[in-house]
């Protein structure tokens, strides 16, 4: 089965309770991208900036999200990209996912590059980041950027579903209905044997396939 699916330019992703849901609307504004987290627990943005400048990946990731959304700082898409990339290259899963969102969306932050987006989604997924695992599932499910593969799609959906990702649960169950017993058994075994991997990377790093 090969279900080719292309992300419509008009598709908007919304973050609800930390999980992704899909809705139809415009997605041209970077402030509408589903960036994860801005670090609400920080006492002040200045503290976050200080920590980010000292090289703390979590602070860099949160600061990047704040610049993208203009929350507590002037909206600055290039600063958002810069800080998000710094955190992502240190191995911060949330930043890696957010960088994937930036590259995978039609926005003003960075030219759309689905191959680059897939790389960052995969890095975050490899660490166990549920939203990224769900995204990897959709890429394999519909054959976007990667070759369509029901088994790989099921594995990624299953891993995200195990963390309570509602869309992944539904996608896994829907996909299961079209898979034979042999493929399902293989997918379940791969999911059971999967182990998280964290990697500090650069923008030129080539990412190998997992699971």
SULBEL-V546298 format. One record per run of one state. SS is the DSSP state (helix for helix, strand for strand, loop for the rest). FROM is the first residue (numbers start at 1). LEN is the number of residues. Records with the same first field share a line. If there is no record, write none. Layout:
BEGIN
SS->FROM-LEN  FROM-LEN
END
This chain:
BEGIN
loop->1-10  17-2  25-5  33-12  54-3  70-7  90-3  105-9  127-3  143-7  162-4  177-4  194-18
strand->11-6  19-6
helix->30-3  45-9  57-13  77-13  93-12  114-13  130-13  150-12  166-11  181-13
END
